[in-house]
């Protein structure tokens, strides 16, 4: 009955989540609507008596962990800036990546990023990203609306 690591669980738009016990693999659907403005981390006891911790992710889109290399370009009045990035996670609405080396990226900046997916076609994507968060070399941003979700990115996120 020892609580070990925390599992991240995505909450769907209807405020339900699927919890899967790491000990026995039993899955169950639960409503988490009453937790929306409350706790996002909780301990769950399975029918097999195993207790595990869950971190509820209320983001609008599923964020897929990745390890993709790409480049960025920042059009800056003080001179252009650019470099190599490592994409750690991606969703239909945004991306989280780290910049290799020094940068001048700040919240509100718009970047052009280019990267290749690991799909069968090795699809190359060019996206405009509005920076929302900068923490040292980690950048979190949202895709600037470009006619909805890219078909290749959507397929990549589902597989």
VOGU-3710 file (C-alpha; in Angstrom, 3 decimals, decimal comma):
1> xxxxxxxxxx> 0,000/0,000/0,000  2,978/2,319/-0,415  2,401/5,401/-2,590  5,252/5,810/-5,083  5,383/7,984/-8,193  2,639/10,234/-9,529  0,847/9,321/-12,768  -0,278/12,126/-15,069  -3,847/11,670/-16,326  -5,436/13,824/-19,046
11> xxxxxxxxxx> -8,964/15,080/-18,287  -11,297/15,099/-21,279  -13,636/17,991/-22,179  -16,545/16,246/-20,448  -14,517/16,297/-17,180  -13,900/12,547/-17,094  -10,592/10,735/-16,798  -9,452/7,155/-17,195  -7,474/5,868/-14,219  -5,348/2,766/-14,782
21> xxxxxxxxxx> -3,901/1,007/-11,754  -0,140/0,517/-12,223  -0,253/-2,666/-10,105  -3,052/-4,668/-11,742  -3,854/-2,689/-14,923  -7,527/-2,299/-14,084  -9,022/0,787/-15,750  -11,946/2,852/-14,576  -13,669/5,994/-15,810  -14,235/8,682/-13,191
31> xxxxxxxxxx> -15,874/12,077/-13,196  -13,518/14,797/-11,932  -15,852/17,767/-12,486  -16,036/18,530/-8,763  -12,200/18,757/-8,654  -12,000/21,363/-11,415  -11,293/24,287/-9,061  -9,853/22,191/-6,245  -7,088/19,617/-5,992  -5,385/18,322/-9,110
41> xxxxxxxxxx> -3,264/15,747/-7,250  -4,899/12,915/-5,384  -4,303/9,440/-4,007  -6,399/6,657/-5,511  -7,069/3,229/-4,019  -7,722/0,487/-6,550  -9,986/-2,516/-5,960  -6,774/-4,568/-5,679  -5,898/-2,385/-2,636  -2,948/-0,701/-4,375
51> xxxxxxxxxx> -2,701/3,046/-3,658  -1,240/5,317/-6,337  -0,992/9,063/-6,880  -2,593/10,805/-9,827  -1,949/14,287/-11,205  -4,967/15,497/-13,185  -4,127/17,460/-16,337  -7,006/19,804/-17,216  -5,339/21,203/-20,373  -7,565/21,655/-23,384
61> xxxxxxxxxx> -5,422/19,372/-25,547  -3,451/16,236/-24,849  0,259/17,045/-24,671  2,407/14,296/-26,198  5,940/13,838/-24,850  8,521/14,007/-27,648  12,232/14,300/-28,296  12,391/16,219/-31,572  15,098/18,568/-32,799  14,242/21,738/-34,651
71> xxxxxxxxxx> 15,163/25,356/-35,204  13,642/28,694/-34,281  13,844/32,215/-35,680  12,853/35,310/-33,707  12,296/38,532/-35,635  13,700/40,983/-33,055  14,125/44,758/-33,524  17,578/44,401/-31,916  18,546/41,971/-34,648  17,335/38,525/-35,619
81> xxxxxxxxxx> 17,854/35,685/-33,178  17,662/31,987/-33,834  19,057/28,630/-33,003  18,488/24,981/-32,279  15,644/23,704/-30,100  14,719/20,378/-28,513  10,946/19,846/-28,426  9,917/18,059/-25,223  6,144/18,019/-25,716  3,601/19,044/-28,296
91> xxxxxxxxxx> -0,178/19,324/-28,533  -2,709/20,508/-31,056  -2,498/23,998/-29,609  1,096/24,445/-28,493  4,591/23,254/-27,786  7,169/23,064/-24,998  10,846/23,149/-25,924  14,279/24,083/-24,694  16,718/26,356/-26,490  20,275/25,159/-26,891
101> xxxxxxxxxx> 22,544/28,080/-25,996  21,682/31,649/-25,070  18,549/33,362/-26,334  16,570/36,617/-26,113  13,117/35,007/-26,113  10,511/36,607/-23,839  6,768/36,106/-23,249  4,743/37,694/-26,048  7,387/37,136/-28,737  6,426/35,264/-31,868
111> xxxxxxxxxx> 8,804/32,640/-33,212  8,928/30,625/-36,383  9,839/27,050/-35,531  10,692/24,255/-37,940  10,909/20,584/-36,980  10,476/17,098/-38,385  7,983/14,586/-37,013  8,895/10,953/-36,451  5,989/9,751/-38,568  6,389/7,488/-41,594
121> xxxxxxxxxx> 6,530/10,423/-43,995  9,087/12,301/-41,817  6,812/15,341/-42,141  8,498/18,742/-41,784  6,340/21,352/-40,031  6,768/25,133/-39,945  4,758/26,751/-37,156  4,385/30,233/-35,725  4,483/30,145/-31,921  3,471/32,885/-29,477
131> xxxxxxxxxx> 5,622/32,541/-26,351  3,603/32,216/-23,128  6,254/31,130/-20,643  10,034/31,365/-20,355  11,860/29,580/-17,561  15,630/29,671/-18,148  16,113/27,689/-21,371  12,566/26,189/-21,365  9,972/27,888/-23,559  6,231/27,200/-23,570
141> xxxxxxxxxx> 4,119/28,597/-26,354  0,889/28,355/-28,257  0,511/27,964/-31,984  -0,741/31,104/-33,689  -4,028/30,205/-35,379  -3,290/28,809/-38,794  -6,535/27,314/-40,087  -6,958/24,668/-37,403  -4,973/21,586/-36,542  -2,471/20,444/-39,139
151> xxxxxxxxx> -3,578/17,026/-40,453  -0,093/15,495/-40,098  0,342/16,867/-36,571  -3,092/15,539/-35,597  -2,191/12,071/-36,849  1,179/12,228/-35,041  -0,520/13,146/-31,753  -2,880/10,184/-31,948  -0,149/7,593/-32,570
//
